[in-house]
Amino acid sequence: MIKDLPEIVITGEKNNELRNRILGIFIPNRIIQSTEEPDNEFPLLKGKPLANQPVIFLCKNYVCLPPVNDLDSFIRLLKTV
């Protein structure tokens, strides 16, 4: 089992475009989950707030950094983990 995988959670309305842009970035061994509706079935999505715009959470071992809402901020976060 690989430890410390980047866990990427994208919530909020109309998040497909942002999710596709993130999928286009080379991030080895990552987990990505996204939703536009409340979802308590998957642990990474459980309890995540939904907004009118997409929000990105970067997590490791189910512990998430404060969310960001744009790709540039997400890329800066990636460089810190």
C-alpha positions, 0 to 999 in steps of 0.5 A, a space after each residue: 500500500 502506498 502511503 501519503 497519496 494526494 487525495 483531491 476532493 472537488 465539490 460544488 456546482 459545475 465542477 466538471 471543467 475544473 476536474 478535467 483540468 486537474 486530471 490533465 496535471 501529472 500527479 502520480 498516485 493520486 485519488 480524486 473524488 468529486 460531487 455536485 450533490 451531498 455524498 456521505 457514501 465515500 469517506 473523502 466526500 463525507 461532510 464536505 460543503 457544497 457551494 455555487 462554485 467548485 471548491 478543491 480540497 487537498 488531503 492526505 490520510 483523510 486530513 484536508 488543507 483549507 479549500 481553494 477555488 481556483 487551479 493556480 491556488 491548488 497547484 501552489 498547495 500541491 507544491 507544499 505536500 
